[in-house]
């Protein structure tokens, strides 16, 4: 039978709680039974009894776990001296090191505490027992030091000996519930972790007890002394304890393990908040990192948690309004990126100048602030979790891949969870404290946290051919999207066409993706849902179903040889075949000098317009016309890559002045036409804004006085040669019309400036500020970023101007040109 606290039935519940909440109900029940007229002191002392009864119950459970470890020790030791030992004496000594001593210490403590709690009075003293227990913590030091070795030895022995493997999976601990003959099965690994878990919680127990011991009580100084010893001991071993993921044990001997954690942005009453979320085996917890004060270690504050049995992904009905996601204008995000690149530049400069570390530390702090801000402001894809009690929470994620991954992990784990529960405040506090030790994602995923020798990622262009996929069980309409990381988060960069009604899609589409410090390429395979009525509205949008997803690391070494490399990505039974080729920025952005006189690509714009007797090259007019005819509502027009083979076919047709070019265009995907137009401007031997005037544009955009800036920029624009100016104004009008449909095509003026800025302004090789053979790749990438961003700003400036006043002579020619 379990020990009782005293003989009167009204206050003799079992010490060990039957259900998660019972210990709490005990304490509240006992408080209610004390008459309200009694002073608070009495209440505190009453509470002290309940805290102690809880300590007794947990001691009993702990002793049963230590007993379970000791049980196999005797027969194993006996067998070690025979001709067929299961383990050698040395192995037994290593695996069960100090367990007998720990058992003796805690047995003595339990045997001393038990009778005192049974003969309870408010004057009862227990401080001496806790003081003695604290003074024996040294045994734990030896246990903890040996813990890793013990675990490794046990693992090796299990692999080498089936009999021991069987024993170590089935260690029986007597259950401390109703009757003594019930036992629970535990693994050796679980039980060996108990002392580590126990010692890390020793101070919590003392805190609880001290809280309910009046200062005047004779126990108070003794408990304070015990707490001081425990705290000193813990801080000395805390660094050494690297808790296994099992560190948080739940009652009933189950294990709560951490499965996944990461930083996420939560939407709270319209404001974005940075959170650290933890998925445990039975619950999902959202925490906030507290500000660190004066060198204290990290601490988390729990914002909320949901038991997995109560969690669902909210389906939003048509009638329900989706919470409004506050979008941050692209210009602001870009300004942050510019700041980040500038600070990185400064850090590199200080390092080269060997300046004091204080300057660099200050810059790194600034960088961290900017990068955290960018991470907070950029995601805008909703990920909602819903608690059965009616409360919903919204996170913002930048990648569908991550959103799908979280959903899969949670759903997978939910299959193993059957019971709802709630944590007491102490349990919740312990769990939140454990997050510091358990977290796997220690830093916000930013460049600031990368070591200097770590790869800064790739800068340049990645060509990807999505060939085909196999392994689908049934015919469906399939397409793929590609995501890459830049500035610490993932963005969607390309999408294949939908291959209808097939189990083996053959896309064979090539995309050119710009990389900004990227390290990973992700691919997602979707089934297109055309039947709108059948769709579950998840997160307030009609979702095509993700059929599979996978990723590959972009290894700078492997991608250096500039040749195509084939690879296969496997994902849940589906295999997608890809080819990738990388061109670094210093090569991809070169304008090649051209002596070519025939054709239109790579030929000076003045030569082409003169030959055609037009103001705007035929290729520009044709592409713009076709896009205005059927591409204005295409999502991501100009941003989403077209199929490279189509673009090359169109390029060849324009170069030989093929009469069927308009027929070809009408049959092609509109993204290929957009790609052809961009390629034409990119291959001009001199930028549309000319090499001569480019530096002036870059300086003009940096002027702070708006009036001076406008005057300077317009004068520069009107100084361009006529074909360049007229072509630019023709294109500018078109891009403004594209942006008018932004609500449908998702292309803002800023998005268009990002796509076209470098294409129209990037200078020829000799005029670029970038060293031809950079010795320090990092500084090269950052000055590139700054230069590219400046080009975007120049184009954006003209896109945002209401009207561009032009002298009469030019105006007439412009009017004339649009009719050509």
LOVO-691735 format. One record per residue (C-alpha): y, z, x; residue in one letter. Coordinates in steps of 0.5 Angstrom, whole numbers, plus 500, padded with zeros to 3 digits. Each point is the difference from the previous one (the first is absolute). Layout:
REM residues N
YZXa
...
This chain:
REM residues 820
500500500x
507499502x
504506502x
505503495x
507503501x
499506496x
495502494x
505499494x
498494497x
507498498x
502498507x
493499503x
500492500x
496497506x
503499506x
499493501x
503496496x
496495495x
505495499x
506498504x
505503495x
496507499x
503504506x
507498498x
498502493x
497507502x
507501504x
504499494x
496504495x
500506505x
507499500x
501500493x
495506499x
505504504x
505503495x
507497501x
503507501x
497501507x
504498505x
500494504x
496504506x
494501496x
500493498x
500498507x
494505502x
496497494x
501493502x
498503507x
493502497x
499492498x
502497506x
495505504x
495498495x
501493501x
500501508x
493503499x
497495496x
502494505x
497505505x
494500497x
500492499x
501500507x
495505502x
495495496x
502494504x
499504507x
493502498x
498493498x
502498507x
496506503x
494499495x
497494504x
502503507x
494505501x
495494498x
503495505x
500506505x
493501499x
498493501x
504499506x
495504504x
494496497x
498493503x
503496494x
507503500x
505497494x
506502505x
500503507x
503507501x
506497503x
502495494x
499506495x
504504504x
506495500x
499498492x
500507498x
505503505x
503507498x
497499493x
496507500x
506503503x
505498494x
495502495x
500507503x
507501500x
501497493x
494504497x
503507503x
507498497x
497498493x
495507500x
507504502x
504497495x
495499494x
499508498x
508501501x
501495495x
495503495x
503507501x
507497499x
506504499x
507498502x
500504506x
494497503x
501497507x
497494503x
505498505x
495503506x
495495498x
504494500x
503502507x
493501503x
498493497x
507497503x
498503507x
494497500x
502493499x
499498507x
493498498x
503495496x
503497506x
493499504x
498497493x
506495499x
499498508x
493498499x
501497493x
500493502x
494501505x
496503495x
501494495x
499495505x
493503502x
498501493x
501493499x
496498506x
495504498x
500498493x
499493502x
494502505x
496504496x
499498493x
497508498x
507503502x
504494497x
496502493x
502508502x
507499501x
501496493x
497505496x
502507502x
500505494x
506505499x
499505495x
504499494x
505506499x
500499492x
496503495x
494501504x
498501507x
494495499x
504494499x
501496506x
505494502x
498494505x
505499506x
500496506x
500503507x
507496501x
503503494x
498507502x
502500507x
507498498x
500506495x
502505506x
506495502x
502500493x
500507500x
504502506x
505495498x
501504493x
500507503x
508501500x
500497492x
496506498x
504505504x
506497497x
498501493x
497507501x
507502503x
504497495x
497505495x
500506505x
506504499x
504502507x
499507499x
492499499x
496503506x
497493501x
506496501x
501501507x
493499502x
500493496x
506498503x
497501507x
494496497x
504495498x
504500507x
493499504x
497495495x
507496500x
500500508x
493498500x
500494496x
506497503x
496501507x
495496497x
503495495x
501495505x
493500501x
497500493x
500492498x
497502494x
495495497x
502496494x
496505496x
505506502x
501501492x
494504497x
500500493x
497506496x
493499498x
498497507x
503493499x
504497505x
507497499x
501495505x
506495501x
498493499x
507497501x
507501501x
506496501x
508500499x
502497493x
507500497x
500504493x
505498495x
503506497x
505499494x
502494503x
501502507x
495498506x
497506504x
495500506x
494503499x
493502503x
494499496x
493502501x
494498496x
495506501x
493499497x
502503493x
507500500x
506496501x
506504503x
507497501x
504504506x
507500503x
501502507x
505506501x
505499505x
498503506x
505506503x
500503507x
494497503x
495502494x
494496499x
500495494x
499503493x
499497493x
502501494x
496498494x
504496495x
494499495x
492499500x
495497495x
493501500x
496494500x
497501494x
506500496x
503494504x
501493497x
504494502x
505499494x
500494496x
507498498x
500497492x
504495499x
504505496x
501505505x
506499505x
498499507x
504505504x
506497503x
499499507x
507500504x
500494505x
504500506x
503494501x
497496506x
507500504x
500507500x
492500503x
503495505x
505504502x
495505502x
496495504x
506498504x
502507501x
492502502x
500494505x
507502503x
498507501x
493497503x
504496505x
505506502x
493504501x
498495505x
506499503x
501508502x
493500502x
501494505x
507504502x
495506501x
505504496x
499507499x
494502494x
505503496x
504493498x
493497499x
498506495x
506499496x
499493499x
493501499x
502505494x
505495497x
495495501x
495504496x
505501494x
501493499x
493498500x
498506495x
506497496x
497493500x
493503499x
503504494x
504494497x
496494501x
493501495x
501498493x
493499497x
498505495x
494504501x
499505495x
495506499x
500504493x
497507499x
496501494x
505505498x
505495499x
504500506x
501493504x
502499507x
503494503x
499498507x
504493503x
495496505x
502494504x
493497500x
495499495x
494501505x
502507501x
501501492x
493497499x
497504506x
503507497x
497498493x
493498503x
500507504x
502504494x
495496495x
494501505x
501507501x
501501492x
493498499x
498507504x
505504496x
498503494x
504507499x
507501499x
503506503x
507503502x
501504506x
503507501x
507500504x
496503506x
495494500x
506495499x
504503506x
493500504x
499493498x
507498502x
500504506x
494496502x
503494500x
504501506x
493500504x
496495496x
505494499x
498494504x
507496499x
505505504x
506495501x
503496495x
498493502x
506498504x
501497507x
503506502x
494503500x
496495505x
500502507x
503495505x
494497502x
497499493x
501493498x
506499496x
497495496x
501492500x
506496499x
500493498x
496496495x
493500498x
496494497x
495502496x
495495496x
496503495x
494496499x
495502495x
496506497x
493501498x
496506497x
503500493x
495502495x
503496494x
505494499x
507502500x
507498501x
502502507x
506501505x
501503506x
507504503x
501502507x
504506502x
503502507x
503506502x
508500503x
504506501x
494505498x
498498494x
497494497x
503494496x
496494496x
502493504x
496495497x
495498494x
495494500x
499496493x
496502495x
493497501x
497499493x
493502497x
496501506x
496504504x
502497507x
507498500x
502495506x
508501501x
501498507x
507502499x
504501506x
506505501x
505502505x
502507499x
506503504x
498506504x
505506501x
496505505x
494499496x
493503502x
495498494x
499494495x
497502493x
497496495x
499501493x
496496495x
501500493x
497497493x
506497496x
500502493x
503495496x
498503493x
506505499x
497503494x
494503504x
504503506x
501507501x
507502501x
499504506x
507503503x
504496495x
498493503x
494495498x
496501506x
495495503x
494503502x
499501507x
493498502x
500502507x
504501506x
500501508x
504500506x
500498507x
504503506x
505495503x
498501508x
505497504x
495499506x
496496496x
505496496x
504498507x
496493501x
504497494x
493496498x
497501493x
495506499x
495500495x
499507496x
496502494x
502506496x
495504496x
502504494x
495503495x
495494501x
505495500x
502496506x
506496502x
501495505x
506500504x
503497506x
506503503x
505497506x
506504503x
507497503x
504506503x
507500498x
503497506x
496494499x
500499493x
508500499x
501495506x
504494497x
497494504x
505495503x
498494497x
501493503x
497497493x
504495497x
495497494x
498504494x
504507498x
496506503x
503502506x
506495500x
507502500x
503500493x
506495502x
495495502x
496501493x
506500496x
503494503x
493496500x
499501493x
508499498x
500507496x
503506501x
494505499x
493498503x
496497495x
494505501x
505506499x
502496493x
493499498x
497506501x
506504497x
499495494x
493502499x
501507501x
505500495x
496496495x
494505500x
500505505x
506505498x
496505496x
494500506x
499507502x
502501507x
503492501x
502499507x
497507502x
492499499x
497495505x
498493498x
493497502x
502497507x
495494499x
505498494x
506501504x
498496506x
498494495x
507500497x
503501507x
496494502x
502496494x
507501501x
500498507x
497493499x
505500493x
494499496x
502497493x
495504497x
503507502x
502502493x
493499497x
497504505x
505505499x
499500493x
493502501x
501505505x
500508499x
508502500x
499505506x
498494504x
507496498x
504506502x
496501506x
502493502x
507501499x
500506505x
496497505x
505494500x
506505501x
496504505x
498493504x
507498501x
502499507x
506504499x
501505495x
504498493x
506505503x
500497507x
498503506x
508500502x
502504494x
494504499x
503506505x
506500496x
497501493x
496506503x
506503502x
504498494x
495504495x
501506504x
507501499x
502506496x
506497496x
498496494x
506496500x
500498507x
492499500x
501495494x
505496503x
496500507x
494498496x
503495496x
504496506x
493500504x
496497494x
506495499x
499498507x
493498500x
499492501x
500497493x
493498499x
498508502x
505502495x
499496494x
492501501x
501508500x
505500494x
495496496x
494505502x
505506499x
501498493x
492499499x
498507503x
506503495x
496496494x
493503502x
503507501x
503499493x
493501497x
498506505x
497504494x
495495499x
499497507x
501507504x
505496505x
506503501x
506498504x
498504505x
493498500x
502493501x
505502506x
494503503x
496494499x
505495502x
505504505x
496499506x
498493498x
507497500x
503504505x
495502506x
503497506x
497495505x
496503506x
506500505x
505503495x
495506498x
502507502x
493501501x
497500507x
495494501x
495504504x
501507497x
497505505x
500506495x
497497493x
503506496x
507499502x
499493498x
497501493x
506505499x
506495502x
496495496x
500504494x
508501501x
501493501x
496497494x
503506496x
507497502x
498493498x
498503493x
506503499x
504494501x
497496495x
500506495x
507500501x
501493498x
495500494x
504506497x
507497501x
502498493x
503493502x
501497506x
507496501x
500494503x
505495502x
501494496x
497495505x
493504500x
500502493x
500492498x
494499505x
497506497x
500497493x
498494502x
494503504x
497503494x
500493497x
496497505x
